[in-house]
Amino acid sequence: MIRRPPRSTLFPYTTLFRSFSVIGTWGTYSGASEGYGINVLYHEAGTGVNKATWMAELTNGAGIYEVMVWYLAGGTLATNAPFTINFAGGSDTVLVNQTVSGGQWVSLGTYTFADDGTENVILSDNASSWVIADAVRFNPVAAVDNTK
């Protein structure tokens, strides 16, 4: 069964949402029981040139959102997969240990987004081992009042 994500979720190979793209050649793994979608992308450790990017679809417009990732976990994966969140105040890189906590939503933190089309999350291959690109979700927490 394919799990259909809520409107605020972005994941690879979905045309319903704003966009997902990669730089470089990423491998595709299908049929993973812990995967969120049909396919999971992976890349071996590198210099950071190879990237997976999820562009945000902010369902509530500008506001505060919790950014979450879903990935497969495994002993040969990176202990420091670098997810960079680009938000209204700049950017923040969160290192995720992909050897644990797979098959569930893992919070990267809460950020303010302007809904100006530049919001995204980028995973690069600049890590200790293989990185997994599966799903990213933007959960609305609070709206920003821009009328003042």
C-alpha positions as CSV (number, residue, x, y, z in Angstrom):
1,M,0.0,0.0,0.0
2,I,1.3,3.5,-0.9
3,R,0.9,6.0,1.9
4,R,-0.4,9.3,0.6
5,P,1.3,12.2,2.5
6,P,-0.7,15.1,3.8
7,R,-0.6,18.3,1.6
8,S,2.2,19.8,3.7
9,T,4.6,16.9,3.0
10,L,7.2,16.7,0.2
11,F,8.9,13.5,-0.9
12,P,10.7,12.2,-4.0
13,Y,8.8,11.3,-7.2
14,T,5.7,13.2,-6.2
15,T,4.2,15.7,-8.7
16,L,1.5,16.9,-6.3
17,F,3.9,19.2,-4.4
18,R,6.1,22.1,-5.2
19,S,9.3,20.2,-6.2
20,F,12.0,17.8,-5.3
21,S,15.3,17.7,-7.1
22,V,18.8,16.2,-6.9
23,I,22.2,17.2,-8.0
24,G,24.4,14.2,-8.9
25,T,23.5,10.6,-9.5
26,W,21.6,9.1,-6.6
27,G,20.7,5.4,-6.2
28,T,17.1,4.3,-5.9
29,Y,15.9,1.6,-3.5
30,S,12.4,0.4,-3.8
31,G,10.3,-1.7,-1.4
32,A,11.8,-0.6,1.9
33,S,9.4,-1.4,4.7
34,E,10.6,1.6,6.7
35,G,10.5,4.0,3.7
36,Y,7.8,6.7,3.5
37,G,7.2,6.5,-0.2
38,I,7.7,4.0,-3.0
39,N,11.3,4.9,-3.6
40,V,14.2,5.9,-1.3
41,L,17.2,7.7,-2.6
42,Y,20.7,7.1,-1.3
43,H,24.2,8.4,-2.0
44,E,27.6,7.4,-0.7
45,A,29.7,9.8,1.4
46,G,31.2,12.6,-0.6
47,T,32.4,16.2,-0.6
48,G,28.9,17.8,-0.4
49,V,28.5,18.3,-4.2
50,N,25.7,15.8,-4.5
51,K,22.4,17.1,-3.0
52,A,18.8,16.3,-2.6
53,T,16.5,19.4,-2.3
54,W,12.9,19.6,-1.1
55,M,11.1,22.9,-1.9
56,A,8.6,23.8,0.8
57,E,4.9,23.9,0.2
58,L,3.7,26.0,3.1
59,T,0.0,25.2,3.4
60,N,-0.6,28.0,5.9
61,G,1.5,30.6,4.1
62,A,4.1,32.5,6.1
63,G,4.6,31.2,9.6
64,I,6.4,29.0,12.0
65,Y,6.8,25.4,10.9
66,E,8.3,22.3,12.4
67,V,10.6,20.6,9.8
68,M,10.7,16.8,10.0
69,V,12.5,14.1,8.0
70,W,11.8,10.5,7.4
71,Y,14.5,8.0,6.5
72,L,15.6,4.4,6.6
73,A,18.0,3.6,9.4
74,G,20.9,1.2,9.2
75,G,24.3,0.5,10.7
76,T,26.2,1.5,7.5
77,L,24.6,4.9,7.1
78,A,25.9,8.3,8.1
79,T,26.0,9.3,11.8
80,N,26.1,13.0,10.6
81,A,23.8,13.3,7.6
82,P,23.7,17.1,7.0
83,F,20.2,18.6,6.5
84,T,20.3,22.3,5.8
85,I,17.1,24.2,6.4
86,N,16.8,27.5,4.5
87,F,14.2,29.7,6.2
88,A,13.3,33.4,6.7
89,G,16.2,34.2,9.1
90,G,18.9,32.4,7.2
91,S,20.0,28.7,7.3
92,D,20.7,26.0,9.8
93,T,22.4,22.7,9.3
94,V,21.2,19.8,11.5
95,L,23.3,16.6,11.6
96,V,21.1,13.5,11.7
97,N,22.3,10.1,12.9
98,Q,20.7,7.9,10.2
99,T,21.9,4.7,12.0
100,V,18.9,5.1,14.4
101,S,15.3,6.3,14.6
102,G,14.4,5.3,11.0
103,G,10.9,4.7,9.8
104,Q,9.4,7.6,11.7
105,W,9.2,11.4,11.6
106,V,12.3,13.0,13.2
107,S,12.2,16.7,14.0
108,L,15.0,19.0,12.7
109,G,13.6,22.0,14.7
110,T,11.1,24.8,14.4
111,Y,11.7,27.7,11.9
112,T,10.0,30.8,10.6
113,F,9.3,30.8,6.9
114,A,8.3,33.9,4.8
115,D,6.6,31.9,2.0
116,D,8.6,33.7,-0.6
117,G,9.5,30.6,-2.7
118,T,13.0,30.2,-1.3
119,E,12.2,27.8,1.6
120,N,13.8,24.4,1.3
121,V,15.6,21.6,2.9
122,I,18.9,20.3,1.4
123,L,20.6,17.0,2.2
124,S,24.2,16.7,1.0
125,D,26.6,13.8,0.8
126,N,29.2,15.5,3.0
127,A,28.8,12.9,5.7
128,S,30.6,10.0,7.3
129,S,28.9,7.3,5.2
130,W,25.9,6.7,3.0
131,V,23.0,9.2,3.3
132,I,19.3,8.5,2.8
133,A,16.8,11.0,1.1
134,D,13.3,9.9,1.7
135,A,10.8,12.5,2.9
136,V,10.5,16.0,4.4
137,R,7.5,17.5,6.1
138,F,6.7,21.1,7.1
139,N,4.2,21.1,10.0
140,P,2.5,24.4,10.6
141,V,2.9,25.5,14.3
142,A,1.8,29.2,14.1
143,A,1.0,31.9,11.6
144,V,3.0,35.1,11.3
145,D,1.0,38.3,11.4
146,N,2.3,40.5,8.6
147,T,-0.4,43.1,8.9
148,K,1.4,45.1,11.6
